[in-house]
Amino acid sequence: MSRTDLYSLPIDGVTFLKACGGNTHPDGESCATLAKIGPDAWALGDGKRPGAEPLRFTTAELAAAGIDPARFGLSA
């Protein structure tokens, strides 16, 4: 299997879904956003910094970090 450069995949127009962890701050609740951008590719963003470039991960990398796409209403 050839490796895809995750940062070459377009994210314009993808839908990011939000999961919040209950960790609250004076400026609001901490949330992460996740979008599937390819068959084995994900973009993970920060709900408090919506303008920041999302980080990109493979499905295996998300799993290794303990991030379950189902928590965001997505399926791997």
mmJSON file of the N, C-alpha and C atoms, coordinates in Angstrom:
{"data_MODEL":{"atom_site":{
"group_PDB":["ATOM","ATOM","ATOM","ATOM","ATOM","ATOM","ATOM","ATOM","ATOM","ATOM","ATOM","ATOM","ATOM","ATOM","ATOM","ATOM","ATOM","ATOM","ATOM","ATOM","ATOM","ATOM","ATOM","ATOM","ATOM","ATOM","ATOM","ATOM","ATOM","ATOM","ATOM","ATOM","ATOM","ATOM","ATOM","ATOM","ATOM","ATOM","ATOM","ATOM","ATOM","ATOM","ATOM","ATOM","ATOM","ATOM","ATOM","ATOM","ATOM","ATOM","ATOM","ATOM","ATOM","ATOM","ATOM","ATOM","ATOM","ATOM","ATOM","ATOM","ATOM","ATOM","ATOM","ATOM","ATOM","ATOM","ATOM","ATOM","ATOM","ATOM","ATOM","ATOM","ATOM","ATOM","ATOM","ATOM","ATOM","ATOM","ATOM","ATOM","ATOM","ATOM","ATOM","ATOM","ATOM","ATOM","ATOM","ATOM","ATOM","ATOM","ATOM","ATOM","ATOM","ATOM","ATOM","ATOM","ATOM","ATOM","ATOM","ATOM","ATOM","ATOM","ATOM","ATOM","ATOM","ATOM","ATOM","ATOM","ATOM","ATOM","ATOM","ATOM","ATOM","ATOM","ATOM","ATOM","ATOM","ATOM","ATOM","ATOM","ATOM","ATOM","ATOM","ATOM","ATOM","ATOM","ATOM","ATOM","ATOM","ATOM","ATOM","ATOM","ATOM","ATOM","ATOM","ATOM","ATOM","ATOM","ATOM","ATOM","ATOM","ATOM","ATOM","ATOM","ATOM","ATOM","ATOM","ATOM","ATOM","ATOM","ATOM","ATOM","ATOM","ATOM","ATOM","ATOM","ATOM","ATOM","ATOM","ATOM","ATOM","ATOM","ATOM","ATOM","ATOM","ATOM","ATOM","ATOM","ATOM","ATOM","ATOM","ATOM","ATOM","ATOM","ATOM","ATOM","ATOM","ATOM","ATOM","ATOM","ATOM","ATOM","ATOM","ATOM","ATOM","ATOM","ATOM","ATOM","ATOM","ATOM","ATOM","ATOM","ATOM","ATOM","ATOM","ATOM","ATOM","ATOM","ATOM","ATOM","ATOM","ATOM","ATOM","ATOM","ATOM","ATOM","ATOM","ATOM","ATOM","ATOM","ATOM","ATOM","ATOM","ATOM","ATOM","ATOM","ATOM","ATOM","ATOM","ATOM","ATOM","ATOM","ATOM","ATOM","ATOM","ATOM","ATOM","ATOM"],
"id":[1,2,3,4,5,6,7,8,9,10,11,12,13,14,15,16,17,18,19,20,21,22,23,24,25,26,27,28,29,30,31,32,33,34,35,36,37,38,39,40,41,42,43,44,45,46,47,48,49,50,51,52,53,54,55,56,57,58,59,60,61,62,63,64,65,66,67,68,69,70,71,72,73,74,75,76,77,78,79,80,81,82,83,84,85,86,87,88,89,90,91,92,93,94,95,96,97,98,99,100,101,102,103,104,105,106,107,108,109,110,111,112,113,114,115,116,117,118,119,120,121,122,123,124,125,126,127,128,129,130,131,132,133,134,135,136,137,138,139,140,141,142,143,144,145,146,147,148,149,150,151,152,153,154,155,156,157,158,159,160,161,162,163,164,165,166,167,168,169,170,171,172,173,174,175,176,177,178,179,180,181,182,183,184,185,186,187,188,189,190,191,192,193,194,195,196,197,198,199,200,201,202,203,204,205,206,207,208,209,210,211,212,213,214,215,216,217,218,219,220,221,222,223,224,225,226,227,228],
"type_symbol":["N","C","C","N","C","C","N","C","C","N","C","C","N","C","C","N","C","C","N","C","C","N","C","C","N","C","C","N","C","C","N","C","C","N","C","C","N","C","C","N","C","C","N","C","C","N","C","C","N","C","C","N","C","C","N","C","C","N","C","C","N","C","C","N","C","C","N","C","C","N","C","C","N","C","C","N","C","C","N","C","C","N","C","C","N","C","C","N","C","C","N","C","C","N","C","C","N","C","C","N","C","C","N","C","C","N","C","C","N","C","C","N","C","C","N","C","C","N","C","C","N","C","C","N","C","C","N","C","C","N","C","C","N","C","C","N","C","C","N","C","C","N","C","C","N","C","C","N","C","C","N","C","C","N","C","C","N","C","C","N","C","C","N","C","C","N","C","C","N","C","C","N","C","C","N","C","C","N","C","C","N","C","C","N","C","C","N","C","C","N","C","C","N","C","C","N","C","C","N","C","C","N","C","C","N","C","C","N","C","C","N","C","C","N","C","C","N","C","C","N","C","C","N","C","C","N","C","C"],
"label_atom_id":["N","CA","C","N","CA","C","N","CA","C","N","CA","C","N","CA","C","N","CA","C","N","CA","C","N","CA","C","N","CA","C","N","CA","C","N","CA","C","N","CA","C","N","CA","C","N","CA","C","N","CA","C","N","CA","C","N","CA","C","N","CA","C","N","CA","C","N","CA","C","N","CA","C","N","CA","C","N","CA","C","N","CA","C","N","CA","C","N","CA","C","N","CA","C","N","CA","C","N","CA","C","N","CA","C","N","CA","C","N","CA","C","N","CA","C","N","CA","C","N","CA","C","N","CA","C","N","CA","C","N","CA","C","N","CA","C","N","CA","C","N","CA","C","N","CA","C","N","CA","C","N","CA","C","N","CA","C","N","CA","C","N","CA","C","N","CA","C","N","CA","C","N","CA","C","N","CA","C","N","CA","C","N","CA","C","N","CA","C","N","CA","C","N","CA","C","N","CA","C","N","CA","C","N","CA","C","N","CA","C","N","CA","C","N","CA","C","N","CA","C","N","CA","C","N","CA","C","N","CA","C","N","CA","C","N","CA","C","N","CA","C","N","CA","C","N","CA","C","N","CA","C","N","CA","C","N","CA","C","N","CA","C","N","CA","C"],
"label_alt_id":[null,null,null,null,null,null,null,null,null,null,null,null,null,null,null,null,null,null,null,null,null,null,null,null,null,null,null,null,null,null,null,null,null,null,null,null,null,null,null,null,null,null,null,null,null,null,null,null,null,null,null,null,null,null,null,null,null,null,null,null,null,null,null,null,null,null,null,null,null,null,null,null,null,null,null,null,null,null,null,null,null,null,null,null,null,null,null,null,null,null,null,null,null,null,null,null,null,null,null,null,null,null,null,null,null,null,null,null,null,null,null,null,null,null,null,null,null,null,null,null,null,null,null,null,null,null,null,null,null,null,null,null,null,null,null,null,null,null,null,null,null,null,null,null,null,null,null,null,null,null,null,null,null,null,null,null,null,null,null,null,null,null,null,null,null,null,null,null,null,null,null,null,null,null,null,null,null,null,null,null,null,null,null,null,null,null,null,null,null,null,null,null,null,null,null,null,null,null,null,null,null,null,null,null,null,null,null,null,null,null,null,null,null,null,null,null,null,null,null,null,null,null,null,null,null,null,null,null],
"label_comp_id":["MET","MET","MET","SER","SER","SER","ARG","ARG","ARG","THR","THR","THR","ASP","ASP","ASP","LEU","LEU","LEU","TYR","TYR","TYR","SER","SER","SER","LEU","LEU","LEU","PRO","PRO","PRO","ILE","ILE","ILE","ASP","ASP","ASP","GLY","GLY","GLY","VAL","VAL","VAL","THR","THR","THR","PHE","PHE","PHE","LEU","LEU","LEU","LYS","LYS","LYS","ALA","ALA","ALA","CYS","CYS","CYS","GLY","GLY","GLY","GLY","GLY","GLY","ASN","ASN","ASN","THR","THR","THR","HIS","HIS","HIS","PRO","PRO","PRO","ASP","ASP","ASP","GLY","GLY","GLY","GLU","GLU","GLU","SER","SER","SER","CYS","CYS","CYS","ALA","ALA","ALA","THR","THR","THR","LEU","LEU","LEU","ALA","ALA","ALA","LYS","LYS","LYS","ILE","ILE","ILE","GLY","GLY","GLY","PRO","PRO","PRO","ASP","ASP","ASP","ALA","ALA","ALA","TRP","TRP","TRP","ALA","ALA","ALA","LEU","LEU","LEU","GLY","GLY","GLY","ASP","ASP","ASP","GLY","GLY","GLY","LYS","LYS","LYS","ARG","ARG","ARG","PRO","PRO","PRO","GLY","GLY","GLY","ALA","ALA","ALA","GLU","GLU","GLU","PRO","PRO","PRO","LEU","LEU","LEU","ARG","ARG","ARG","PHE","PHE","PHE","THR","THR","THR","THR","THR","THR","ALA","ALA","ALA","GLU","GLU","GLU","LEU","LEU","LEU","ALA","ALA","ALA","ALA","ALA","ALA","ALA","ALA","ALA","GLY","GLY","GLY","ILE","ILE","ILE","ASP","ASP","ASP","PRO","PRO","PRO","ALA","ALA","ALA","ARG","ARG","ARG","PHE","PHE","PHE","GLY","GLY","GLY","LEU","LEU","LEU","SER","SER","SER","ALA","ALA","ALA"],
"label_asym_id":["A","A","A","A","A","A","A","A","A","A","A","A","A","A","A","A","A","A","A","A","A","A","A","A","A","A","A","A","A","A","A","A","A","A","A","A","A","A","A","A","A","A","A","A","A","A","A","A","A","A","A","A","A","A","A","A","A","A","A","A","A","A","A","A","A","A","A","A","A","A","A","A","A","A","A","A","A","A","A","A","A","A","A","A","A","A","A","A","A","A","A","A","A","A","A","A","A","A","A","A","A","A","A","A","A","A","A","A","A","A","A","A","A","A","A","A","A","A","A","A","A","A","A","A","A","A","A","A","A","A","A","A","A","A","A","A","A","A","A","A","A","A","A","A","A","A","A","A","A","A","A","A","A","A","A","A","A","A","A","A","A","A","A","A","A","A","A","A","A","A","A","A","A","A","A","A","A","A","A","A","A","A","A","A","A","A","A","A","A","A","A","A","A","A","A","A","A","A","A","A","A","A","A","A","A","A","A","A","A","A","A","A","A","A","A","A","A","A","A","A","A","A","A","A","A","A","A","A"],
"label_entity_id":["1","1","1","1","1","1","1","1","1","1","1","1","1","1","1","1","1","1","1","1","1","1","1","1","1","1","1","1","1","1","1","1","1","1","1","1","1","1","1","1","1","1","1","1","1","1","1","1","1","1","1","1","1","1","1","1","1","1","1","1","1","1","1","1","1","1","1","1","1","1","1","1","1","1","1","1","1","1","1","1","1","1","1","1","1","1","1","1","1","1","1","1","1","1","1","1","1","1","1","1","1","1","1","1","1","1","1","1","1","1","1","1","1","1","1","1","1","1","1","1","1","1","1","1","1","1","1","1","1","1","1","1","1","1","1","1","1","1","1","1","1","1","1","1","1","1","1","1","1","1","1","1","1","1","1","1","1","1","1","1","1","1","1","1","1","1","1","1","1","1","1","1","1","1","1","1","1","1","1","1","1","1","1","1","1","1","1","1","1","1","1","1","1","1","1","1","1","1","1","1","1","1","1","1","1","1","1","1","1","1","1","1","1","1","1","1","1","1","1","1","1","1","1","1","1","1","1","1"],
"label_seq_id":[1,1,1,2,2,2,3,3,3,4,4,4,5,5,5,6,6,6,7,7,7,8,8,8,9,9,9,10,10,10,11,11,11,12,12,12,13,13,13,14,14,14,15,15,15,16,16,16,17,17,17,18,18,18,19,19,19,20,20,20,21,21,21,22,22,22,23,23,23,24,24,24,25,25,25,26,26,26,27,27,27,28,28,28,29,29,29,30,30,30,31,31,31,32,32,32,33,33,33,34,34,34,35,35,35,36,36,36,37,37,37,38,38,38,39,39,39,40,40,40,41,41,41,42,42,42,43,43,43,44,44,44,45,45,45,46,46,46,47,47,47,48,48,48,49,49,49,50,50,50,51,51,51,52,52,52,53,53,53,54,54,54,55,55,55,56,56,56,57,57,57,58,58,58,59,59,59,60,60,60,61,61,61,62,62,62,63,63,63,64,64,64,65,65,65,66,66,66,67,67,67,68,68,68,69,69,69,70,70,70,71,71,71,72,72,72,73,73,73,74,74,74,75,75,75,76,76,76],
"pdbx_PDB_ins_code":[null,null,null,null,null,null,null,null,null,null,null,null,null,null,null,null,null,null,null,null,null,null,null,null,null,null,null,null,null,null,null,null,null,null,null,null,null,null,null,null,null,null,null,null,null,null,null,null,null,null,null,null,null,null,null,null,null,null,null,null,null,null,null,null,null,null,null,null,null,null,null,null,null,null,null,null,null,null,null,null,null,null,null,null,null,null,null,null,null,null,null,null,null,null,null,null,null,null,null,null,null,null,null,null,null,null,null,null,null,null,null,null,null,null,null,null,null,null,null,null,null,null,null,null,null,null,null,null,null,null,null,null,null,null,null,null,null,null,null,null,null,null,null,null,null,null,null,null,null,null,null,null,null,null,null,null,null,null,null,null,null,null,null,null,null,null,null,null,null,null,null,null,null,null,null,null,null,null,null,null,null,null,null,null,null,null,null,null,null,null,null,null,null,null,null,null,null,null,null,null,null,null,null,null,null,null,null,null,null,null,null,null,null,null,null,null,null,null,null,null,null,null,null,null,null,null,null,null],
"Cartn_x":[0.844,0.0,0.887,0.629,1.411,0.865,1.77,1.361,0.934,-0.157,-0.645,-0.123,0.306,0.682,-0.624,-0.901,-2.168,-2.409,-1.336,-1.498,-1.72,-1.657,-1.979,-3.475,-4.183,-5.618,-6.395,-7.345,-8.12,-9.1,-9.291,-10.29,-11.384,-11.275,-12.329,-13.636,-14.668,-15.987,-16.28,-15.281,-15.582,-16.329,-17.111,-17.878,-17.134,-16.802,-16.168,-17.272,-17.211,-18.158,-17.44,-18.184,-17.613,-17.896,-16.896,-17.054,-16.463,-17.224,-16.786,-16.519,-15.507,-15.068,-15.489,-16.234,-16.683,-15.664,-14.502,-13.493,-13.836,-14.305,-14.76,-13.741,-13.78,-12.921,-13.809,-13.301,-14.117,-14.602,-13.859,-14.259,-15.028,-15.468,-16.304,-15.726,-16.493,-16.129,-15.064,-14.188,-13.157,-13.776,-13.582,-14.124,-13.071,-13.142,-12.323,-13.257,-12.742,-13.519,-12.789,-13.55,-12.962,-13.723,-12.981,-13.588,-12.835,-13.568,-12.943,-12.6,-11.319,-10.882,-10.393,-10.478,-10.068,-10.375,-10.139,-10.451,-9.729,-8.534,-7.753,-7.129,-7.9,-7.344,-8.36,-7.863,-8.708,-8.054,-8.881,-8.396,-8.991,-8.133,-8.535,-8.27,-9.315,-9.193,-9.514,-9.304,-9.537,-10.731,-11.795,-12.999,-12.768,-11.754,-11.461,-10.634,-10.034,-9.207,-9.658,-10.871,-11.41,-10.612,-9.831,-9.038,-7.688,-7.308,-6.015,-6.089,-4.982,-4.907,-5.092,-6.06,-6.249,-5.052,-4.79,-3.767,-4.354,-3.523,-3.995,-3.438,-4.281,-3.912,-4.48,-3.827,-4.41,-5.349,-6.14,-7.04,-6.227,-5.119,-4.273,-3.684,-3.286,-2.738,-3.797,-5.028,-6.12,-6.341,-6.377,-6.597,-5.475,-4.235,-3.092,-3.18,-3.793,-3.956,-5.212,-5.98,-7.192,-8.375,-8.345,-9.442,-10.333,-11.587,-12.557,-13.47,-13.455,-14.324,-15.813,-16.208,-17.61,-18.012,-17.071,-17.351,-17.841,-17.481,-17.879,-19.061,-19.584,-20.681,-20.188,-18.908,-18.308,-17.924,-17.827,-17.363,-16.037,-15.181,-13.866,-14.048],
"Cartn_y":[-1.18,0.0,1.24,2.157,3.38,4.353,5.106,6.093,7.367,7.918,9.187,10.303,11.393,12.573,13.182,13.007,13.447,14.941,15.726,17.17,17.603,16.64,16.965,16.763,16.119,15.887,17.167,17.507,18.734,18.586,19.677,19.653,20.691,21.452,22.418,21.676,22.105,21.519,20.286,19.756,18.604,19.076,18.194,18.527,18.042,18.974,18.643,18.474,17.371,17.127,17.344,17.758,18.191,17.179,16.976,16.222,17.075,17.228,18.06,17.173,17.546,16.692,17.104,18.161,18.568,19.39,19.62,20.45,21.898,22.645,24.006,25.052,26.145,27.297,28.531,29.668,30.888,31.241,30.844,31.175,30.045,29.046,27.985,26.603,25.616,24.213,23.803,22.886,22.354,21.34,21.532,20.626,20.345,19.162,18.8,18.591,18.797,18.553,17.524,16.691,15.622,15.493,15.286,15.057,13.931,13.091,12.061,12.71,12.648,13.314,12.33,11.049,10.006,8.652,7.569,6.226,5.878,6.394,6.12,7.414,8.511,9.82,10.677,11.39,12.208,13.557,14.569,15.894,16.203,16.557,16.819,18.276,18.988,20.406,20.709,21.957,22.458,23.404,23.084,23.902,25.332,25.557,26.909,27.712,27.019,27.683,27.243,27.606,27.119,27.571,28.622,29.094,28.402,27.608,26.916,25.718,25.434,24.287,22.992,22.149,20.871,19.94,19.125,18.088,16.912,16.164,15.046,13.74,12.691,11.398,10.272,9.112,7.894,7.306,6.333,5.667,4.991,4.36,3.693,4.698,5.859,6.889,7.422,7.603,8.031,7.004,5.729,4.66,4.63,4.804,4.798,5.951,7.054,8.208,8.095,7.019,6.822,7.636,8.064,8.857,7.945,7.832,6.983,7.847,7.682,8.475,8.359,7.242,7.073,8.125,8.609,9.667,10.94,11.084,12.248,11.926,10.693,10.285,9.827,9.477,9.03,7.574,6.898,5.511,5.434,4.562,4.392,3.636],
"Cartn_z":[0.0,0.0,0.0,-0.912,-0.94,0.102,0.674,1.687,0.996,1.445,0.94,1.826,1.19,1.961,2.472,3.75,4.324,4.12,4.099,3.957,2.506,1.572,0.177,-0.099,0.827,0.646,0.925,0.058,0.275,1.442,2.162,3.238,3.007,1.919,1.601,1.379,2.064,1.888,2.721,3.463,4.313,5.555,6.128,7.324,8.558,9.431,10.701,11.745,12.47,13.555,14.877,15.88,17.157,18.264,19.113,20.354,21.468,22.533,23.657,24.865,25.63,26.715,28.102,28.245,29.564,30.331,29.744,30.375,30.04,31.012,30.722,31.155,30.442,30.695,30.69,31.149,31.115,29.706,28.678,27.309,26.625,27.367,26.803,26.987,26.552,26.702,25.7,26.102,25.215,24.266,22.977,21.971,20.905,20.336,19.192,18.012,16.81,15.602,14.76,14.049,13.25,11.941,10.869,9.553,8.859,8.153,7.33,5.997,5.615,4.385,3.331,3.625,2.692,3.288,2.536,3.042,4.334,4.537,5.748,6.243,6.154,6.474,7.208,8.224,9.092,9.331,9.546,9.943,11.311,12.258,13.635,13.963,14.362,14.671,16.121,16.485,17.839,17.785,18.515,18.515,18.982,19.791,20.282,19.283,18.314,17.305,15.914,15.507,14.237,13.013,13.135,12.01,11.874,12.876,12.842,11.899,11.237,10.323,11.116,10.721,11.415,11.203,12.188,12.07,11.308,10.61,9.792,10.366,10.355,10.902,10.053,10.092,9.533,10.593,10.198,11.147,12.259,11.906,12.907,13.886,13.387,14.27,15.228,14.733,15.631,16.727,16.336,17.312,18.348,17.898,18.818,19.813,19.393,20.276,21.144,20.97,21.765,21.278,20.026,19.461,18.637,19.032,18.358,17.496,16.163,15.306,15.676,16.292,16.701,17.734,18.509,19.506,18.816,17.528,16.735,15.828,15.924,15.044,13.68,13.587,12.322,12.426,11.287,11.29,10.56,11.052,10.44,9.159],
"occupancy":[1.0,1.0,1.0,1.0,1.0,1.0,1.0,1.0,1.0,1.0,1.0,1.0,1.0,1.0,1.0,1.0,1.0,1.0,1.0,1.0,1.0,1.0,1.0,1.0,1.0,1.0,1.0,1.0,1.0,1.0,1.0,1.0,1.0,1.0,1.0,1.0,1.0,1.0,1.0,1.0,1.0,1.0,1.0,1.0,1.0,1.0,1.0,1.0,1.0,1.0,1.0,1.0,1.0,1.0,1.0,1.0,1.0,1.0,1.0,1.0,1.0,1.0,1.0,1.0,1.0,1.0,1.0,1.0,1.0,1.0,1.0,1.0,1.0,1.0,1.0,1.0,1.0,1.0,1.0,1.0,1.0,1.0,1.0,1.0,1.0,1.0,1.0,1.0,1.0,1.0,1.0,1.0,1.0,1.0,1.0,1.0,1.0,1.0,1.0,1.0,1.0,1.0,1.0,1.0,1.0,1.0,1.0,1.0,1.0,1.0,1.0,1.0,1.0,1.0,1.0,1.0,1.0,1.0,1.0,1.0,1.0,1.0,1.0,1.0,1.0,1.0,1.0,1.0,1.0,1.0,1.0,1.0,1.0,1.0,1.0,1.0,1.0,1.0,1.0,1.0,1.0,1.0,1.0,1.0,1.0,1.0,1.0,1.0,1.0,1.0,1.0,1.0,1.0,1.0,1.0,1.0,1.0,1.0,1.0,1.0,1.0,1.0,1.0,1.0,1.0,1.0,1.0,1.0,1.0,1.0,1.0,1.0,1.0,1.0,1.0,1.0,1.0,1.0,1.0,1.0,1.0,1.0,1.0,1.0,1.0,1.0,1.0,1.0,1.0,1.0,1.0,1.0,1.0,1.0,1.0,1.0,1.0,1.0,1.0,1.0,1.0,1.0,1.0,1.0,1.0,1.0,1.0,1.0,1.0,1.0,1.0,1.0,1.0,1.0,1.0,1.0,1.0,1.0,1.0,1.0,1.0,1.0,1.0,1.0,1.0,1.0,1.0,1.0],
"B_iso_or_equiv":[0.0,0.0,0.0,0.0,0.0,0.0,0.0,0.0,0.0,0.0,0.0,0.0,0.0,0.0,0.0,0.0,0.0,0.0,0.0,0.0,0.0,0.0,0.0,0.0,0.0,0.0,0.0,0.0,0.0,0.0,0.0,0.0,0.0,0.0,0.0,0.0,0.0,0.0,0.0,0.0,0.0,0.0,0.0,0.0,0.0,0.0,0.0,0.0,0.0,0.0,0.0,0.0,0.0,0.0,0.0,0.0,0.0,0.0,0.0,0.0,0.0,0.0,0.0,0.0,0.0,0.0,0.0,0.0,0.0,0.0,0.0,0.0,0.0,0.0,0.0,0.0,0.0,0.0,0.0,0.0,0.0,0.0,0.0,0.0,0.0,0.0,0.0,0.0,0.0,0.0,0.0,0.0,0.0,0.0,0.0,0.0,0.0,0.0,0.0,0.0,0.0,0.0,0.0,0.0,0.0,0.0,0.0,0.0,0.0,0.0,0.0,0.0,0.0,0.0,0.0,0.0,0.0,0.0,0.0,0.0,0.0,0.0,0.0,0.0,0.0,0.0,0.0,0.0,0.0,0.0,0.0,0.0,0.0,0.0,0.0,0.0,0.0,0.0,0.0,0.0,0.0,0.0,0.0,0.0,0.0,0.0,0.0,0.0,0.0,0.0,0.0,0.0,0.0,0.0,0.0,0.0,0.0,0.0,0.0,0.0,0.0,0.0,0.0,0.0,0.0,0.0,0.0,0.0,0.0,0.0,0.0,0.0,0.0,0.0,0.0,0.0,0.0,0.0,0.0,0.0,0.0,0.0,0.0,0.0,0.0,0.0,0.0,0.0,0.0,0.0,0.0,0.0,0.0,0.0,0.0,0.0,0.0,0.0,0.0,0.0,0.0,0.0,0.0,0.0,0.0,0.0,0.0,0.0,0.0,0.0,0.0,0.0,0.0,0.0,0.0,0.0,0.0,0.0,0.0,0.0,0.0,0.0,0.0,0.0,0.0,0.0,0.0,0.0],
"pdbx_formal_charge":[null,null,null,null,null,null,null,null,null,null,null,null,null,null,null,null,null,null,null,null,null,null,null,null,null,null,null,null,null,null,null,null,null,null,null,null,null,null,null,null,null,null,null,null,null,null,null,null,null,null,null,null,null,null,null,null,null,null,null,null,null,null,null,null,null,null,null,null,null,null,null,null,null,null,null,null,null,null,null,null,null,null,null,null,null,null,null,null,null,null,null,null,null,null,null,null,null,null,null,null,null,null,null,null,null,null,null,null,null,null,null,null,null,null,null,null,null,null,null,null,null,null,null,null,null,null,null,null,null,null,null,null,null,null,null,null,null,null,null,null,null,null,null,null,null,null,null,null,null,null,null,null,null,null,null,null,null,null,null,null,null,null,null,null,null,null,null,null,null,null,null,null,null,null,null,null,null,null,null,null,null,null,null,null,null,null,null,null,null,null,null,null,null,null,null,null,null,null,null,null,null,null,null,null,null,null,null,null,null,null,null,null,null,null,null,null,null,null,null,null,null,null,null,null,null,null,null,null],
"auth_seq_id":[1,1,1,2,2,2,3,3,3,4,4,4,5,5,5,6,6,6,7,7,7,8,8,8,9,9,9,10,10,10,11,11,11,12,12,12,13,13,13,14,14,14,15,15,15,16,16,16,17,17,17,18,18,18,19,19,19,20,20,20,21,21,21,22,22,22,23,23,23,24,24,24,25,25,25,26,26,26,27,27,27,28,28,28,29,29,29,30,30,30,31,31,31,32,32,32,33,33,33,34,34,34,35,35,35,36,36,36,37,37,37,38,38,38,39,39,39,40,40,40,41,41,41,42,42,42,43,43,43,44,44,44,45,45,45,46,46,46,47,47,47,48,48,48,49,49,49,50,50,50,51,51,51,52,52,52,53,53,53,54,54,54,55,55,55,56,56,56,57,57,57,58,58,58,59,59,59,60,60,60,61,61,61,62,62,62,63,63,63,64,64,64,65,65,65,66,66,66,67,67,67,68,68,68,69,69,69,70,70,70,71,71,71,72,72,72,73,73,73,74,74,74,75,75,75,76,76,76],
"auth_comp_id":["MET","MET","MET","SER","SER","SER","ARG","ARG","ARG","THR","THR","THR","ASP","ASP","ASP","LEU","LEU","LEU","TYR","TYR","TYR","SER","SER","SER","LEU","LEU","LEU","PRO","PRO","PRO","ILE","ILE","ILE","ASP","ASP","ASP","GLY","GLY","GLY","VAL","VAL","VAL","THR","THR","THR","PHE","PHE","PHE","LEU","LEU","LEU","LYS","LYS","LYS","ALA","ALA","ALA","CYS","CYS","CYS","GLY","GLY","GLY","GLY","GLY","GLY","ASN","ASN","ASN","THR","THR","THR","HIS","HIS","HIS","PRO","PRO","PRO","ASP","ASP","ASP","GLY","GLY","GLY","GLU","GLU","GLU","SER","SER","SER","CYS","CYS","CYS","ALA","ALA","ALA","THR","THR","THR","LEU","LEU","LEU","ALA","ALA","ALA","LYS","LYS","LYS","ILE","ILE","ILE","GLY","GLY","GLY","PRO","PRO","PRO","ASP","ASP","ASP","ALA","ALA","ALA","TRP","TRP","TRP","ALA","ALA","ALA","LEU","LEU","LEU","GLY","GLY","GLY","ASP","ASP","ASP","GLY","GLY","GLY","LYS","LYS","LYS","ARG","ARG","ARG","PRO","PRO","PRO","GLY","GLY","GLY","ALA","ALA","ALA","GLU","GLU","GLU","PRO","PRO","PRO","LEU","LEU","LEU","ARG","ARG","ARG","PHE","PHE","PHE","THR","THR","THR","THR","THR","THR","ALA","ALA","ALA","GLU","GLU","GLU","LEU","LEU","LEU","ALA","ALA","ALA","ALA","ALA","ALA","ALA","ALA","ALA","GLY","GLY","GLY","ILE","ILE","ILE","ASP","ASP","ASP","PRO","PRO","PRO","ALA","ALA","ALA","ARG","ARG","ARG","PHE","PHE","PHE","GLY","GLY","GLY","LEU","LEU","LEU","SER","SER","SER","ALA","ALA","ALA"],
"auth_asym_id":["A","A","A","A","A","A","A","A","A","A","A","A","A","A","A","A","A","A","A","A","A","A","A","A","A","A","A","A","A","A","A","A","A","A","A","A","A","A","A","A","A","A","A","A","A","A","A","A","A","A","A","A","A","A","A","A","A","A","A","A","A","A","A","A","A","A","A","A","A","A","A","A","A","A","A","A","A","A","A","A","A","A","A","A","A","A","A","A","A","A","A","A","A","A","A","A","A","A","A","A","A","A","A","A","A","A","A","A","A","A","A","A","A","A","A","A","A","A","A","A","A","A","A","A","A","A","A","A","A","A","A","A","A","A","A","A","A","A","A","A","A","A","A","A","A","A","A","A","A","A","A","A","A","A","A","A","A","A","A","A","A","A","A","A","A","A","A","A","A","A","A","A","A","A","A","A","A","A","A","A","A","A","A","A","A","A","A","A","A","A","A","A","A","A","A","A","A","A","A","A","A","A","A","A","A","A","A","A","A","A","A","A","A","A","A","A","A","A","A","A","A","A","A","A","A","A","A","A"],
"auth_atom_id":["N","CA","C","N","CA","C","N","CA","C","N","CA","C","N","CA","C","N","CA","C","N","CA","C","N","CA","C","N","CA","C","N","CA","C","N","CA","C","N","CA","C","N","CA","C","N","CA","C","N","CA","C","N","CA","C","N","CA","C","N","CA","C","N","CA","C","N","CA","C","N","CA","C","N","CA","C","N","CA","C","N","CA","C","N","CA","C","N","CA","C","N","CA","C","N","CA","C","N","CA","C","N","CA","C","N","CA","C","N","CA","C","N","CA","C","N","CA","C","N","CA","C","N","CA","C","N","CA","C","N","CA","C","N","CA","C","N","CA","C","N","CA","C","N","CA","C","N","CA","C","N","CA","C","N","CA","C","N","CA","C","N","CA","C","N","CA","C","N","CA","C","N","CA","C","N","CA","C","N","CA","C","N","CA","C","N","CA","C","N","CA","C","N","CA","C","N","CA","C","N","CA","C","N","CA","C","N","CA","C","N","CA","C","N","CA","C","N","CA","C","N","CA","C","N","CA","C","N","CA","C","N","CA","C","N","CA","C","N","CA","C","N","CA","C","N","CA","C","N","CA","C","N","CA","C","N","CA","C","N","CA","C","N","CA","C"],
"pdbx_PDB_model_num":[1,1,1,1,1,1,1,1,1,1,1,1,1,1,1,1,1,1,1,1,1,1,1,1,1,1,1,1,1,1,1,1,1,1,1,1,1,1,1,1,1,1,1,1,1,1,1,1,1,1,1,1,1,1,1,1,1,1,1,1,1,1,1,1,1,1,1,1,1,1,1,1,1,1,1,1,1,1,1,1,1,1,1,1,1,1,1,1,1,1,1,1,1,1,1,1,1,1,1,1,1,1,1,1,1,1,1,1,1,1,1,1,1,1,1,1,1,1,1,1,1,1,1,1,1,1,1,1,1,1,1,1,1,1,1,1,1,1,1,1,1,1,1,1,1,1,1,1,1,1,1,1,1,1,1,1,1,1,1,1,1,1,1,1,1,1,1,1,1,1,1,1,1,1,1,1,1,1,1,1,1,1,1,1,1,1,1,1,1,1,1,1,1,1,1,1,1,1,1,1,1,1,1,1,1,1,1,1,1,1,1,1,1,1,1,1,1,1,1,1,1,1,1,1,1,1,1,1]
}}}
